[in-house]
């Protein structure tokens, strides 16, 4: 039949929860009223930008909404494309299902069905119909309108790719099996939008795979490639027919009629096909070695290739586990041979490579792989932080991309105190404010208030001046402990910096009278001991960045007073061990300061300030 006219919509359909994969059929709930005793709706096919507030405005027009939840990824907090809407009573849910199903939300048609928590009922295939060869213009609503004439539909879905384009097949789940059989009888083999469609009962993935395994074990279709350009279908048939009866031979050709060099031979029985593959594979025919195997579908072949690729990849990773190094921060003149030469003294190198872009320019990082993990460990200990050219190298064990992404996400969650991750906010570089700092009016943009986890600074965001707690150092007997300074005291733009004898004002930012008063009030304290790895390890985790910042700031201020705050904030994003190395090693510290200054200068005067 041609495309169905718009039939009456099914009365109060009861769809299921979200399908688990793109090719999974539309899920089904219980067929009876008692199976769904709640008023919870599943809303799918949502744009990632749809929020709870948008859904509330839409569904609250139908009836009072109890709650709405957009499901999100646990790590990235991005929307998964579906949500649950809970009403106070079932009647409002039924009305929302009738009125809002396939409504456009952010230019995408939503798909609404009843939520079903029982996975057994969701995966039930009774009454589920599979349709393929669908025209690209048929969407969820058109498919629903076409098949609603044969019974109450629980759920309906046209499967699409990541761009939202139809993949040419879909699923319709009826309330009863009789309705599904009636749809198959009336629609199978008919025309929908001038395209002949196939309609049949849905077969679960497990049943399909079992059937495919049986078909593979009893194959009759044979694939042959690497044929000579002069071989035609008759010659190919003559080559294979000595092994058994052949039902068909097919050789694809180019537009000009020349053969494409491969073909298919279908035998009458499995034994003949198996013998032909065994005897002719890698045999020579007209001067060419043939490749003969069981014929496979494209999807099956792609799946096997993916599995083989992953197995090979995992074998390489396990073979070189602990022996592959990641190196960055070297000069652009570094090439593969130079990289190998730098790391050769520490063991046997199996490969060394500098990564480059499409134009052949160095990306500033590379990999060196050793034959043994012990050699790689020695190379890390000797080469990490070593000056090669004008830059200190950064050398660590190489990680897989997924492992590195998980580690970065975990670090971000730790920085943000477990808060949900929002979109990245672009702005000026991070800024470190020393204890007691008072912002000069008009000197820098007003910092944004941020959420703190103890006293730990949040990289990439601006703390409010004075939010860093004043460290409590031991006070000698007979002296008063120093009281925290009120930020409003002193002149505008003055801040307290750390130096010998405790906290002092910066004389550059105060008037003559205020300078004398401040110095008179400052108590004389003994110089605190330099920060060590043991002291850092003994401190609470949330205070370590603060301790490192206090140790780094005066060292950077001595080199570049005007940019000390920003450079300290930028360096605090490094690992704690690397920061300790910068405190003790003036050469590496100066190199890092130079890099930070280059970054700030490249942003221009407006961004730098």
C-alpha positions in Angstrom: 0.0 0.0 0.0 1.1 3.6 -0.4 1.8 5.8 2.6 -0.9 5.5 5.1 -3.3 8.5 5.6 -3.3 10.1 9.0 -5.1 7.5 11.3 -6.5 8.3 14.6 -3.9 8.3 17.4 -3.8 5.3 19.7 -5.8 5.8 23.0 -3.5 6.3 26.0 -0.5 4.4 24.8 1.9 3.2 27.5 5.5 3.4 26.2 8.6 2.2 27.9 11.8 3.8 29.1 14.8 4.7 27.0 16.4 2.2 24.7 19.9 1.2 25.8 21.6 1.5 22.3 21.0 3.1 19.0 19.9 -0.2 17.4 17.9 -1.4 20.3 14.1 -1.6 19.6 11.7 0.8 21.2 11.2 -0.4 24.7 8.0 -1.8 26.0 6.3 -1.6 29.3 3.6 -3.9 30.7 0.5 -4.3 28.7 -1.9 -3.9 31.6 -2.7 -0.9 33.7 -1.4 -2.6 36.9 2.1 -2.9 35.5 2.5 0.9 35.5 1.2 2.4 38.7 3.1 5.7 38.6 2.8 8.9 36.7 6.4 9.1 35.4 7.1 9.9 31.8 10.3 9.2 29.8 11.2 12.0 27.4 13.8 11.1 24.8 15.6 12.5 21.7 16.4 15.7 23.6 19.0 18.3 22.5 22.0 18.4 24.8 21.2 22.0 25.7 17.7 21.2 27.1 17.5 21.7 30.9 15.0 21.0 33.6 13.7 24.5 33.5 12.8 24.3 29.8 11.0 21.0 30.3 9.2 22.4 33.4 7.8 25.3 31.4 6.5 22.9 28.7 5.0 20.1 30.9 3.7 22.4 33.6 1.2 23.8 31.1 -0.5 20.3 31.0 -0.6 19.7 34.7 1.2 20.2 38.0 4.7 18.7 37.7 6.1 16.9 40.8 9.7 16.7 39.6 11.9 16.7 36.5 15.4 15.2 36.1 17.6 15.4 33.0 20.0 12.5 33.1 23.6 13.5 32.8 27.0 11.8 32.5 28.5 11.2 35.9 31.9 12.6 34.9 31.3 15.3 32.3 27.8 16.3 33.5 26.7 16.6 29.9 23.1 15.7 29.1 22.5 12.1 27.9 19.6 13.2 25.7 16.7 12.0 27.8 14.8 13.0 31.0 12.1 11.8 33.4 9.0 14.0 34.2 7.0 13.0 37.2 3.4 14.2 37.6 1.3 14.2 40.7 -1.4 12.1 39.1 -1.6 9.7 36.2 -4.3 11.6 34.3 -1.9 14.6 33.8 0.7 12.1 32.5 -1.7 10.7 30.0 -2.7 14.2 28.8 0.9 15.2 28.4 1.6 12.0 26.4 -1.3 12.8 24.0 -0.6 16.5 23.7 3.2 16.8 23.8 4.5 13.6 22.1 6.8 14.6 19.1 6.7 18.3 20.1 9.7 20.3 18.9 12.1 21.2 21.8 15.2 23.2 20.6 14.4 22.2 17.0 14.3 18.4 17.8 11.2 16.2 18.1 10.9 14.7 21.6 9.7 11.2 22.1 7.5 10.6 25.1 6.5 7.3 26.7 5.7 5.9 30.1 8.7 5.1 32.3 9.1 1.4 33.1 11.6 0.5 35.7 11.4 -3.3 35.2 14.1 -4.3 32.7 12.4 -7.6 31.9 9.3 -5.7 30.7 11.4 -3.2 28.8 13.2 -5.9 26.9 10.1 -7.9 26.1 9.8 -8.5 22.3 6.2 -9.6 22.3 4.3 -7.3 20.0 7.5 -5.6 18.8 7.7 -5.0 15.0 10.9 -4.3 13.0 10.7 -2.1 9.9 13.5 -1.5 7.4 14.1 0.2 4.0 12.4 3.3 5.4 12.5 6.5 3.3 14.8 9.1 4.9 11.9 11.6 5.2 9.9 9.3 7.6 10.4 10.3 11.2 9.0 9.1 14.5 5.6 10.9 14.1 5.1 9.7 10.5 5.9 6.1 11.5 3.6 6.3 14.5 0.7 7.7 12.3 1.2 5.0 9.7 1.1 2.1 12.2 -1.4 3.4 14.7 -4.3 2.1 12.5 -3.6 -1.5 13.6 -3.6 -1.1 17.4 -2.5 0.8 20.4 1.2 1.6 20.2 3.3 1.5 23.3 6.4 3.0 21.7 7.7 4.0 18.3 11.2 5.0 17.1 13.1 5.6 13.8 16.8 4.9 14.5 19.1 7.8 13.5 22.8 8.4 13.4 24.7 11.0 15.4 23.7 13.8 13.0 20.0 12.9 13.4 19.7 11.4 9.9 17.5 8.3 9.6 19.4 5.0 9.2 16.5 3.5 7.3 15.0 1.3 10.0 12.8 1.5 13.1 10.7 -0.2 15.6 7.0 -0.1 16.6 5.9 -1.8 19.8 2.2 -2.7 20.1 0.2 -3.4 23.2 -0.8 -6.8 21.9 0.8 -9.4 19.7 -2.3 -9.6 17.5 -1.9 -6.0 16.5 1.7 -6.6 15.6 0.7 -9.5 13.3 -2.0 -7.4 11.7 0.5 -4.7 10.9 3.0 -7.2 9.4 0.2 -8.7 7.3 -1.0 -5.3 5.9 2.3 -3.3 5.5 5.0 -5.8 4.7 6.1 -5.5 1.1 4.0 -2.3 0.5 5.2 1.1 -0.5 5.8 3.9 2.0 6.9 7.2 0.3 7.5 5.2 -2.9 9.9 2.8 -1.1 9.1 -0.9 -0.6 9.5 -1.7 3.1 10.1 -4.9 5.1 8.0 -5.4 8.2 8.5 -8.4 10.5 8.6 -9.5 14.1 11.6 -8.1 16.0 14.3 -10.7 16.8 16.4 -9.9 19.8 20.2 -9.4 19.4 21.0 -12.6 21.2 18.7 -14.6 18.8 20.2 -12.8 15.8 23.7 -13.5 16.8 22.9 -17.2 17.4 21.4 -17.4 14.0 24.4 -15.6 12.4 26.8 -18.1 14.1 24.8 -21.0 12.7 24.9 -19.3 9.2 28.6 -18.8 9.4 29.2 -22.5 10.3 27.1 -23.6 7.3 28.1 -21.0 4.7 27.6 -21.6 1.0 28.7 -18.2 -0.4 32.4 -17.8 -1.2 34.3 -14.5 -1.7 37.4 -14.4 -4.0 39.6 -11.3 -4.7 43.0 -10.5 -6.4 41.7 -11.8 -9.7 43.5 -10.9 -13.0 41.8 -8.2 -15.0 41.2 -10.6 -17.9 39.2 -13.1 -15.8 35.5 -13.1 -16.6 32.5 -14.8 -14.9 32.7 -18.0 -17.1 36.4 -18.5 -16.2 35.7 -18.0 -12.5 32.8 -20.5 -12.6 35.0 -23.0 -14.4 37.7 -22.6 -11.7 35.2 -23.3 -8.8 32.7 -25.8 -10.3 35.0 -28.8 -9.9 34.4 -28.6 -6.1 30.6 -28.8 -6.3 27.4 -27.5 -7.9 27.3 -23.7 -8.3 24.0 -21.8 -8.1 25.3 -18.4 -9.0 28.4 -16.3 -9.9 28.6 -12.6 -9.6 31.5 -10.3 -10.6 31.1 -6.5 -10.0 32.4 -4.3 -12.8 33.4 -0.6 -13.2 31.3 1.9 -15.1 33.3 1.1 -18.2 32.5 -2.6 -17.9 36.0 -3.8 -16.7 36.0 -6.2 -13.8 36.8 -4.9 -10.3 39.0 -7.9 -9.5 36.7 -9.8 -7.1 33.6 -11.9 -7.2 31.2 -14.2 -5.3 30.4 -17.8 -5.9 27.4 -19.4 -4.3 27.4 -23.3 -3.9 24.5 -25.5 -3.5 25.8 -27.1 -0.3 28.2 -26.1 2.5 30.7 -28.9 2.0 31.5 -27.8 -1.5 32.0 -24.2 -0.4 34.3 -25.3 2.5 36.4 -27.5 0.2 36.7 -24.7 -2.4 38.0 -22.2 0.3 40.5 -24.8 1.6 41.9 -25.7 -1.8 41.9 -22.4 -3.6 43.0 -19.9 -0.9 46.5 -18.5 -1.6 46.6 -20.6 -4.8 47.9 -19.1 -8.1 45.6 -18.4 -11.0 46.8 -16.6 -14.1 50.0 -15.4 -12.3 48.2 -14.0 -9.3 47.8 -15.4 -5.8 44.1 -15.6 -4.9 42.4 -14.7 -1.6 39.4 -17.0 -1.0 37.2 -17.0 2.1 33.7 -17.2 3.3 31.6 -14.2 2.1 30.8 -11.7 4.9 28.5 -8.8 5.2 30.1 -5.4 5.5 29.0 -4.9 9.1 30.4 -8.3 10.1 33.7 -7.6 8.4 34.0 -4.1 10.0 33.3 -5.6 13.4 36.0 -8.3 13.0 38.5 -5.6 11.9 37.7 -3.5 14.9 38.2 -6.5 17.2 41.5 -7.4 15.6 42.7 -3.7 15.8 41.8 -3.5 19.5 43.5 -6.8 20.2 46.7 -5.7 18.4 46.6 -2.4 20.3 46.2 -4.0 23.7 49.0 -6.5 22.9 51.3 -3.6 22.1 50.3 -1.7 25.2 50.8 -4.7 27.4 54.2 -5.4 25.8 55.5 -1.9 26.3 53.7 -1.2 29.6 55.9 0.9 31.8 58.5 1.4 29.0 56.9 4.1 26.9 57.8 7.7 27.8 56.1 10.9 27.0 58.4 13.9 26.5 57.4 17.5 26.0 58.8 21.1 26.3 61.7 20.6 23.9 62.9 22.9 21.2 61.2 23.0 17.8 64.5 21.9 16.2 64.4 18.5 17.9 64.0 15.6 15.5 63.7 11.8 15.9 67.4 11.2 15.8 68.2 13.9 18.3 65.5 12.7 20.7 66.9 9.1 20.4 70.4 10.4 21.1 69.4 12.3 24.2 67.8 9.2 25.8 70.1 6.5 24.4 72.4 6.3 27.5 69.7 4.9 29.7 68.8 1.7 27.8 67.8 0.1 24.5 65.4 2.3 22.6 62.9 0.5 20.4 61.4 3.7 18.9 61.7 7.4 19.3 59.4 9.9 17.6 58.7 13.6 17.6 55.1 14.3 16.8 54.4 16.7 13.9 51.4 18.4 12.3 50.3 18.1 8.7 52.9 20.6 7.5 55.7 18.8 9.2 56.2 21.3 12.1 57.0 19.9 15.5 54.2 19.9 18.0 56.6 20.1 20.9 56.2 16.6 22.3 57.2 13.1 21.4 57.6 9.5 22.7 60.5 7.3 23.5 60.0 3.6 24.0 62.5 1.4 25.9 62.8 -2.4 25.8 62.4 -2.7 29.6 60.4 -0.7 32.3 63.5 -0.4 34.5 65.3 1.5 31.7 62.3 3.9 31.4 62.3 4.5 35.1 66.0 5.4 35.0 65.4 7.8 32.1 62.6 9.6 33.9 64.8 10.0 37.0 67.7 11.4 35.0 66.0 13.4 32.2 62.9 14.9 33.9 63.6 18.6 34.4 67.0 18.5 32.6 67.8 21.4 30.4 68.1 20.4 26.8 68.7 23.5 24.7 67.0 26.4 26.4 64.1 24.4 28.0 63.7 21.9 30.8 62.3 18.6 29.6 59.1 17.2 31.0 59.3 13.3 31.1 56.7 11.0 32.4 55.3 7.5 31.5 53.0 7.7 28.5 49.3 7.1 29.2 46.4 6.0 26.9 44.1 8.8 25.9 41.2 7.5 27.9 43.3 7.1 31.0 44.6 10.6 30.7 41.1 12.0 30.1 39.8 10.2 33.3 42.7 11.6 35.3 42.1 15.1 34.0 38.4 14.9 34.8 39.2 13.5 38.3 41.6 16.4 38.9 39.0 18.9 37.8 36.5 17.5 40.2 39.0 17.7 43.0 39.7 21.3 42.2 36.1 22.2 42.1 35.2 20.3 45.3 33.0 17.8 43.6 30.8 20.5 42.1 29.1 19.7 38.7 31.3 20.7 35.8 29.9 23.4 33.7 31.1 24.8 30.4 34.7 26.1 30.3 34.9 29.8 31.0 37.5 31.6 29.0 39.3 34.6 30.7 42.6 35.9 31.9 45.3 33.6 33.3 45.0 32.4 36.9 46.1 34.9 39.6 47.8 34.2 42.9 47.1 36.7 45.7 49.6 36.6 48.6 48.2 36.6 52.1 46.8 39.9 53.2 46.7 41.3 49.7 44.4 44.3 49.0 43.5 44.8 45.4 44.4 48.2 43.9 41.4 50.0 42.6 41.4 49.9 38.8 44.5 47.8 38.6 42.9 44.4 37.7 39.4 43.3 36.8 37.3 42.5 39.8 37.9 38.9 40.6 35.0 36.5 40.6 33.9 34.9 43.9 34.6 31.1 43.7 33.8 28.1 45.8 36.6 27.0 48.0 37.6 23.7 49.4 39.5 24.6 52.5 42.3 27.0 51.6 43.1 25.4 48.3 43.2 27.8 45.4 41.1 26.9 42.4 43.2 27.0 39.2 41.7 29.0 36.4 39.5 31.1 38.7 40.0 34.3 40.6 39.9 34.2 44.4 38.8 37.3 46.3 41.6 39.2 47.9 42.1 38.3 51.5 40.4 34.9 51.2 43.7 33.1 51.7 44.0 32.5 55.4 47.0 34.1 57.1 49.5 31.3 58.0 50.3 30.9 61.7 54.0 30.8 62.3 55.6 30.1 65.8 56.0 33.3 67.8 59.1 33.5 70.2 58.3 33.8 73.9 57.7 37.3 75.1 56.3 38.6 71.8 52.7 39.2 70.8 51.3 37.1 68.0 50.7 39.1 64.9 47.0 39.9 64.3 45.6 39.7 60.8 45.5 43.1 59.1 42.2 44.7 58.2 42.3 45.0 54.4 40.8 48.5 54.8 43.7 49.8 56.8 46.6 51.4 54.9 46.6 53.2 51.7 44.7 52.2 48.5 46.6 49.5 46.6 48.7 48.5 49.5 49.1 44.8 50.2 51.0 42.7 52.8 53.8 40.6 51.3 55.9 37.9 53.0 59.6 38.6 53.7 62.2 38.4 56.4 60.8 39.2 59.8 57.2 38.2 59.0 54.6 40.2 57.0 55.5 43.7 55.8 53.9 46.3 53.6 55.1 47.0 50.2 56.7 50.5 50.5 56.1 51.1 46.8 52.3 51.3 47.4 52.2 53.4 50.6 52.8 57.0 51.6 55.7 57.9 53.8 53.7 58.2 57.0 51.9 55.0 56.5 55.1 53.1 55.8 56.6 54.0 59.1 53.5 53.1 61.0 53.2 49.7 59.4 56.8 48.8 60.0 56.5 49.8 63.6 53.5 47.5 64.1 55.1 44.5 62.4 56.5 42.0 65.0 60.0 40.6 64.5 59.7 36.9 63.8 62.3 34.2 63.0 62.5 33.3 59.3 60.4 30.1 58.7 62.2 27.1 57.5 62.3 26.4 53.7 59.5 24.1 52.4 60.5 20.5 52.1 58.9 17.4 50.6 58.4 15.9 54.1 56.7 19.1 55.4 54.5 19.2 52.4 53.5 15.6 52.7 52.6 16.1 56.4 50.3 19.0 55.7 46.6 18.5 54.9 46.0 18.1 51.2 43.8 21.2 50.9 46.7 23.4 52.4 49.5 22.2 50.2 48.9 24.5 47.3 48.7 27.4 49.7 52.1 26.4 51.2 53.7 26.1 47.8 52.3 29.4 46.7 53.7 31.2 49.8 57.1 29.6 49.1 57.1 30.5 45.3 55.7 34.0 45.5 58.7 35.8 47.0 61.1 34.0 44.7 59.1 35.0 41.6 58.5 38.5 43.0 62.3 39.0 43.2 62.5 38.3 39.5 59.4 40.1 38.2 57.5 42.1 40.9 54.7 43.4 38.6 53.7 39.9 37.3 54.4 37.8 40.4 50.8 37.1 41.3 49.8 36.0 37.8 52.9 33.8 37.3 52.5 32.2 40.7 48.8 31.4 39.9 49.9 29.8 36.5 52.6 27.7 38.1 50.4 26.4 40.9 48.6 24.3 38.2 51.7 22.1 38.1 52.1 18.9 40.2 53.4 19.4 43.8 56.6 17.5 43.1 57.4 19.8 40.1 56.7 22.9 42.2 59.1 21.7 44.9 61.7 21.2 42.2 61.1 24.8 41.1 61.6 26.1 44.6 65.0 24.5 45.0 66.3 24.9 41.4 66.7 28.5 40.3 67.5 27.5 36.7 64.3 25.6 36.1 62.3 28.2 38.0 63.7 31.0 35.8 62.9 28.9 32.7 59.3 28.5 33.8 59.0 32.2 34.6 60.3 33.0 31.1 57.7 30.7 29.6 54.9 32.3 31.7 56.0 35.8 30.6 56.0 34.7 27.0 52.4 33.5 27.4 51.3 36.7 29.1 53.0 38.9 26.6 51.5 37.0 23.7 48.0 37.8 25.1 48.6 41.5 24.7 48.5 44.3 27.2 44.8 44.2 27.7 44.8 40.5 28.6 48.0 40.7 30.7 46.4 43.3 33.0 
